[in-house]
Amino acid sequence: MQAKKISVQGRGESRCIYCGQPKPGLPVREDNVIRCVRWFNRKMLRKYRNYRLVVCRACYPGYKKARSRYVKKQATYLIIGFLFAGLLVAVSGGSGFAFIYGAAIVAFMYALSLVSYVPALDVGAARPARARPAAAGGTNKLK
């Protein structure tokens, strides 16, 4: 029996993650959260459409604001989680269970930040890297 190979980034039609319309746009980075959602849709729901996720030009300003809010919210949740974990360890006198509970608090706060998840754009796939022009004299070294 041969295992099926599934592409990391969808190969179907391009869909904007912000408005849901089939439009071309900037590609979304395929990270662990999107891979988990794709796995869940494929294995559990049996509804796998294999869309290529993008952000269309019209939705980009709204996406940019939502992404910056998500990054700030994620940092805030993690800072709060580490503060609570540190207080728990400090109050308990450094017991082993306090470290375990502290790690659980940080993991829970990270999971809470994923409620408002907005994926990053895959800038490397959007435009190929250009070669840097050579400096005078044929080298790129500073003189």
TIDO-898091 format. One line per 8 residues: number of its first residue (from 1); their letters; for each residue x, y, z of C-alpha. Coordinates in Angstrom, 2 decimals. Layout:
N
NUM> A> X/Y/Z; ...
This chain:
143
1> MQAKKISV> 0.00/0.00/0.00; 1.42/3.33/-1.04; 1.01/6.44/1.10; -0.60/9.47/-0.53; 1.52/12.57/-0.78; -0.33/15.75/0.03; 1.10/19.09/-0.96; 1.95/21.54/1.75
9> QGRGESRC> 0.41/24.55/0.00; -2.90/23.93/-1.73; -2.88/23.51/-5.48; -6.55/24.29/-6.11; -7.99/27.69/-6.86; -6.78/30.76/-4.99; -9.08/31.87/-2.17; -8.75/35.05/-0.16
17> IYCGQPKP> -8.64/34.22/3.55; -10.17/37.57/4.43; -13.22/37.78/2.13; -13.44/34.14/0.97; -13.75/35.02/-2.71; -11.80/33.17/-5.43; -9.26/35.89/-6.30; -5.53/36.09/-6.98
25> GLPVREDN> -3.35/37.74/-4.36; -0.39/37.47/-2.01; 0.17/33.88/-0.78; -0.29/32.99/2.89; 2.52/31.18/4.71; 1.72/27.53/5.35; 2.48/27.24/9.07; 1.63/24.69/11.75
33> VIRCVRWF> -1.80/26.14/12.51; -2.90/25.98/8.87; -1.44/22.48/8.54; -3.46/21.39/11.60; -6.65/22.87/10.16; -6.00/21.18/6.82; -5.32/17.86/8.60; -8.51/18.18/10.65
41> NRKMLRKY> -10.57/18.95/7.53; -9.01/16.05/5.63; -9.06/13.36/8.33; -11.97/14.25/10.58; -14.46/16.15/8.45; -13.57/14.55/5.12; -14.02/17.99/3.50; -10.72/18.89/1.94
49> RNYRLVVC> -10.89/21.43/-0.85; -7.14/22.08/-1.24; -7.44/25.84/-1.77; -4.38/27.99/-2.25; -4.76/30.61/0.48; -4.07/34.21/-0.50; -4.91/37.78/0.55; -6.43/39.75/-2.32
57> RACYPGYK> -5.47/43.34/-3.11; -8.79/44.77/-1.88; -8.55/43.04/1.52; -4.86/43.74/2.15; -5.32/46.95/4.26; -7.82/45.19/6.56; -5.62/42.10/6.72; -2.59/44.20/7.65
65> KARSRYVK> -4.45/45.78/10.59; -5.83/42.42/11.75; -2.38/40.81/11.56; -0.76/43.56/13.63; -3.55/43.27/16.24; -3.02/39.51/16.38; 0.75/39.82/16.87; 0.26/42.35/19.70
73> KQATYLII> -2.43/40.21/21.31; -0.26/37.10/21.11; 2.67/38.89/22.76; 0.37/40.23/25.49; -1.10/36.79/26.22; 2.35/35.21/26.40; 3.67/37.94/28.71; 0.67/37.48/31.01
81> GFLFAGLL> 1.17/33.70/30.93; 4.86/34.01/31.86; 4.02/36.49/34.65; 1.45/34.12/36.16; 3.84/31.18/35.79; 6.64/33.16/37.45; 4.37/34.21/40.30; 3.23/30.62/40.78
89> VAVSGGSG> 6.82/29.36/40.94; 7.87/32.20/43.27; 4.96/31.67/45.68; 5.35/27.89/45.77; 9.06/28.03/46.53; 10.19/26.44/43.26; 8.53/23.04/43.54; 8.45/20.73/40.51
97> FAFIYGAA> 4.66/20.85/40.23; 4.78/24.64/40.08; 6.98/24.44/36.99; 4.58/21.98/35.37; 1.56/24.14/36.19; 3.45/27.23/35.01; 4.16/25.59/31.66; 0.49/24.63/31.42
105> IVAFMYAL> -0.51/28.25/32.07; 1.80/29.50/29.31; 0.47/26.85/26.90; -3.13/27.79/27.77; -2.45/31.48/27.20; -0.84/30.70/23.84; -3.90/28.64/22.89; -6.11/31.61/23.85
113> SLVSYVPA> -4.12/33.82/21.50; -4.90/31.43/18.63; -8.61/32.27/18.93; -7.94/35.43/16.92; -5.31/33.83/14.64; -4.37/35.67/11.44; -1.67/33.89/9.38; 1.41/35.64/8.03
121> LDVGAARP> 2.08/36.22/4.35; 4.70/34.17/2.54; 6.76/37.08/1.25; 9.45/34.83/-0.23; 6.92/33.15/-2.54; 5.30/36.46/-3.48; 8.33/37.87/-5.24; 11.65/36.21/-6.03
129> ARARPAAA> 14.78/37.61/-4.44; 16.81/39.85/-6.71; 20.55/39.56/-6.94; 22.46/42.43/-5.42; 24.34/44.45/-8.04; 28.11/44.23/-7.87; 30.00/47.25/-6.57; 32.56/49.08/-8.67
137> GGTNKLK> 35.65/46.93/-9.16; 33.71/43.67/-9.42; 33.32/42.82/-5.70; 30.61/43.38/-3.13; 33.09/44.06/-0.33; 33.32/47.45/1.33; 36.54/49.27/0.61
